[in-house]
Amino acid sequence: MFRLVYHIHILKNMNFFKFIFYNFFCNKVKRHGKGCILPMRGAVISLGESSQIELYDNHFLVNTNKPSGSRTEAYVIMRSGARLVVRGTTSLNYGATIEIHENAIVEIGGAYINTGAVILAAKHINIGQGVLISRHVFIYDSDHHPIYNEKGEIANPARDVVIGDHVWIGLKCIVLRGSNIGEGAMVAAGSVVGGKIKPGVLAQGNPARGYSSVIWSASPKQDAETAEK
């Protein structure tokens, strides 16, 4: 019953013009299976020259869970040569942003990206399956402004970010360039990740460090949105 109600809600709020365009007429969207872009009303999708979204057997929902009457938007912004690969069901909530700079890549195995979250890639961000990204989380693989050392060399180059399967990143966390969060880990609210978090631990603080083992499960709603096959 929950899945039926959920699917009816999606259909009621979808922008069907954008659905048809992006899934059947846009050459910058490549579908390898049954998966589609499901743009809700207020979804903003900007695709630069030679950019590409790749979908597999699950859907990519943009601007989900928007309150009735709200004009809030969600953004997918892709610069020239950017790639977004979505392999599992992924929801980008209202007020959230995925921005991919020139020739950078974002890969998502399947994620629930909550309101106000920002994923900003200058090189490569890899997000696993069943990942929960809470409100106002920032995930950056670059400082986006160069810092030079005394030799004139860039001291803060972009570095890959890797987030493993079944990771929960808490409210207002910041995930910085070079971060690697292991499978099954939880990052407590307000933490700053700038290095490696071991699999299956609860990490917290600035810088975030693992303190104890943890096992967690998503709510039925999140399971439906992020783990649907």
N, C-alpha and C positions, 0 to 999 in steps of 0.2 A: 504494500500500500504506500509506504514512504517513497519508494522509487517512482511510482505512478504520479503521485502528487508533485514530486520534484521535477519530473519530465514535463508535466503540464505547466508548471511555473516557468520553465525554460522557454517553452513554445510561446507562452503569452508575452514574454518580454523580449523576444528576439527581433532584431532588425533583419527582415527577410531579404531586403534588397542587398545589403552587405553580405548576407549569407550566400546568396546566389552568386554574387560577383566574385568573392574571394575563393569560393570552393570550385567554381566551374568556369570562370572566365579570366582569372588573374594568373598570368604566367609566372608570377613570383611566389606562388603557393604550389608546392609539389606534394601530392597525396600518394603515399605508397600503399595505403590500405583503405579502411572504411572511415578513418578519422576525418573530422571536419573542423573548421573554425566556426564556432557558434558565437557570433557577435551580438551581444545584448544592445538595447538602445543606449546610446551614449558611448559605445565602444569607438575609440579612435585608433586606427591602424594606419601608420605612415611607413611606406616601404620605399627605401631609396633605390637608386640605380644598382642593378645586379644583386640586390638583396634577395633572400629566399627564406620562406618558412617551409619546413618539411614536417609532414604529419604521417603517422602510421595508423594503427587500428583504433586509436582512442581520440577523444575530442579535446579541443582547446577552446575553453569558454572565456570570453572577454567581457568585463564589466558585470560580473554576477553579483547577486544579492543586493542590488541597489534598492534603497527604500522607495516606496511608492511616492510618486510626485517629485522625487529628487532629480536634478539635472547633472549629478556627479558623473564624471567620465573616468574611464580607465584607458591607459595608453600602452600601445606597442609601437615603439619608434625604432626603426632600423635604418642606419646610414648605408652609404654605398658599400656593397660587398658583404654586408652583414648576413649572418645565418642564425636562424632559430630552429632548433630541432626538438620536436615534441613527440615523445614516444608513448606516453601514458596520459590518461585523463588529467588535465590541468585546468584549474580555475584561477583566473585573475580577477580578484574582487574589485568593486567600485573604488575609485581613488588610488589604485595601485598602478605601478609602471614597470614595464620591461623596456630598457633602452640599450641598444647594441650599436656601438660605434663602428667606424670603417673597418671592414674585414675581420671583425671579431665574431665570436661564436658563443651562443648560449644553448646548452643541451639540458633538457628536462625529461627525466624518466616518468614523472607524474607528481604533481604538487598542488597544494592548496595555498594560494598566495593571498593573504588577507589585506584588508583595507589599509592604504597608506604605505604599503611595502614598496621598496624600490630595488630593482635588480639592474645594475648598470655595468656593462661589460666593455672593456677596451681590448681584451685579448681572448680569454676563454673562461667561462663559468660553466661547471658541470654539476647539475643537481640530480640526485637519484630518484628512486621511486618511493611513493608514499611519504613525501616530505611535507611538513606543515610549517609554513612561514607566517608568523604572527603579524599583528598590526604594527606598522611603522618600523619594520625591520629594513635595514640598509645592507645590501650585499654588493660590494665593489671589488673588482680585481685590479684597480688602478687608483692612484691618487688624482689622476686626470690633470695634474699640473706638474711639470718636471721640476726636480730639484737637482742642481748640478754641484759636483764636488770641485775641489781646487784644480783638477785636471780638465775641467769642462765636460766631464762624463756625467750621464744621468745616474743619479744615486738611488732613484726610486722607480725602476722600471715596472711595468705591469707584470703581474704574476698570476698564474692560474689559481682559481678557487674551485675546490672540490667539496661537495656536500654529499655524503653517502646516503644509501637507502634508509627510509624510516627514521629520519631525523626531525626533531621538533625544535625550531628556533623561536624563542620566547619574545614577548613584547619588547619593542624598542631596542633589540640587539643590533650590533654593528658587526658585520663580517668583512674583514679587510683583505687586501691582496695577499696571496700566498697561503690563505687559510685552507685547512683540510680537516673536515669534521667527519669522524668515523660513523659507520653504520649503527643505527639504533641509539645514537647519543641525543641528549637533551641539552639545550643551552638556555640557562635561566634568564629571566627578563632583565633587560638593561645591561647585559654583558657585552664585552668587546672581544671578538675573536681575531687574533692576528697570527695564529700559528696552527699547531696540530692538536686536535681533540681526539682522544682514543675512542674506539667503538664502545657503545653500551654504557657510557658514563654520563652523569649529570655534571655539567660544567657551568661555572659562574665566575663573575668578577671581571676586573680589568687589569691585566689581561685574563681572559677566561681560562680556568684550569679545572680539570676533572677531580671531583671529590668523592664520588661514590658510584657504585653500579646502579643502573636503573632499567626498568622495563615499563614501557608505556603503550597505551592503545588509544586510537582516535575515537571520536564520537561516531554514532551511526551515520550522521549527516556527512561528516568528513570522509568516512569510509566510502560512502556512495559516490562522492565527488572525486576522490583521488585514487580509489582502488578499483573502479568499475572496469571490467574487462570486456 
